[in-house]
Amino acid sequence: MNSQNIYDDNEFFRLYSILNSKPNGAPDSIPTFRFLEKIKSTKTQPKIQCVLELACGNGWFSNYMATKENVKSVRAFDLSENMLDLAKRIHSHPVISYELADMETIQLPNQSFDLGFSSLALHYVLNFKSLVQSIHQSLNPGGHFFAIIEHPIYTAPTVREWIPNTQDPPSTGSCNMTRGEMIWPLYDYQVEGDRVVDWIVNGVLKRHRTMSTYLNIFMDCGFDIRGIEEFSPPTMELNNTVHLEIDRHRPKFLILSVQKHIE
Ligand SMILES: C[S@@+](CC[C@H](N)C(=O)[O-])C[C@H]1O[C@@H](n2cnc3c(N)ncnc32)[C@H](O)[C@@H]1O
């Protein structure tokens, strides 16, 4: 198995739980909900009754679909027993089944879901194309898949820390970046592959892919791109929805809405 199951590492999980101790549920500003409203009114999207969630974590999205969208069934998978226990504890619902599975190797049923979703996990996957093929065959024709992925500009550098600008801006042109302002160290963008990063604990294995790789894989597998957002989330800890000024310098998440072709 290629997958690093860091969420079942006790120390990681303890610290992750503290970090995520904010109120459950996603902020309404996440573009996924705008995508959801948009696709519900399109003629080609089948009525959303059966939902797939990959790497469901604490189950907030599955729970949202069950309670707010009244779907008939949700199959929610995750690699981590810790996360599934948490999901069952805080987001259990009669139509949701939480199941232990590695999305790198999962066998999804053919043409069974009207909507698929995965948040903050596809950047862990090694064999991304094979996963996208599997998602594609599991969707009904016209079904959408929403992905929230760490943005390639965010995943490129191994050391993910803002650094102070040491240069004065050029005297010509319209650059208004001042000396001392924090800048994002974008390097190794074209070097795809593993990134072992220090995030919560040392040695978390993530994967970097360029924007064109993500989009081309979805298109090669038979999806049409229906929506793209490059997003930095509001900071929940600071009084509900505060956008950090620094986040205007680079996107943190890539959010995609893709639709399976209708044959
Ligand atoms: C940052 S959390 C995101 C959880 C949730 N989707 C959310 O948005 O809050 C990443 C999740 O991906 C899961 N995960 C990572 N690799 C996985 C894999 N190969 N198969 C299934 N789940 C995986 C982890 O166990 C964890 O629950």
The ligand as an SDF file (V2000), in Angstrom:
LIG
                    3D

 27 29  0  0  0  0  0  0  0  0999 V2000
   -7.2410   17.0760    5.7900 C   0  0  0  0  0  0  0  0  0  0  0  0
   -8.2660   15.6930    6.1040 S   0  0  0  0  0  0  0  0  0  0  0  0
   -9.7490   16.2110    5.2630 C   0  0  0  0  0  0  0  0  0  0  0  0
  -10.9760   15.5470    5.8040 C   0  0  0  0  0  0  0  0  0  0  0  0
  -12.2860   16.0320    5.2160 C   0  0  0  0  0  0  0  0  0  0  0  0
  -12.4090   15.6450    3.8150 N   0  0  0  0  0  0  0  0  0  0  0  0
  -12.4450   17.5280    5.3680 C   0  0  0  0  0  0  0  0  0  0  0  0
  -12.5360   18.2410    4.3770 O   0  0  0  0  0  0  0  0  0  0  0  0
  -12.4860   18.0020    6.5150 O   0  0  0  0  0  0  0  0  0  0  0  0
   -7.6400   14.4430    5.0090 C   0  0  0  0  0  0  0  0  0  0  0  0
   -8.3750   13.1310    5.1060 C   0  0  0  0  0  0  0  0  0  0  0  0
   -7.9660   12.3040    4.0150 O   0  0  0  0  0  0  0  0  0  0  0  0
   -7.8750   10.9690    4.4740 C   0  0  0  0  0  0  0  0  0  0  0  0
   -7.0220   10.2340    3.5510 N   0  0  0  0  0  0  0  0  0  0  0  0
   -5.7270   10.5070    3.2540 C   0  0  0  0  0  0  0  0  0  0  0  0
   -5.2670    9.6060    2.3550 N   0  0  0  0  0  0  0  0  0  0  0  0
   -6.3160    8.7810    2.0900 C   0  0  0  0  0  0  0  0  0  0  0  0
   -6.4810    7.6470    1.2270 C   0  0  0  0  0  0  0  0  0  0  0  0
   -5.4620    7.1950    0.4800 N   0  0  0  0  0  0  0  0  0  0  0  0
   -7.6800    7.0430    1.1880 N   0  0  0  0  0  0  0  0  0  0  0  0
   -8.7140    7.4920    1.9370 C   0  0  0  0  0  0  0  0  0  0  0  0
   -8.6210    8.5450    2.7750 N   0  0  0  0  0  0  0  0  0  0  0  0
   -7.4340    9.1770    2.8400 C   0  0  0  0  0  0  0  0  0  0  0  0
   -7.3230   11.1230    5.8830 C   0  0  0  0  0  0  0  0  0  0  0  0
   -7.4940    9.9700    6.6600 O   0  0  0  0  0  0  0  0  0  0  0  0
   -8.1160   12.3250    6.3760 C   0  0  0  0  0  0  0  0  0  0  0  0
   -9.3330   11.9620    6.9710 O   0  0  0  0  0  0  0  0  0  0  0  0
  1  2  1  0
  2  3  1  0
  2 10  1  0
  3  4  1  0
  4  5  1  0
  5  6  1  0
  5  7  1  0
  7  8  2  0
  7  9  1  0
 10 11  1  0
 11 12  1  0
 11 26  1  0
 12 13  1  0
 13 14  1  0
 13 24  1  0
 14 15  1  0
 14 23  1  0
 15 16  2  0
 16 17  1  0
 17 18  1  0
 17 23  2  0
 18 19  1  0
 18 20  2  0
 20 21  1  0
 21 22  2  0
 22 23  1  0
 24 25  1  0
 24 26  1  0
 26 27  1  0
M  CHG  2   2   1   9  -1
M  END
$$$$
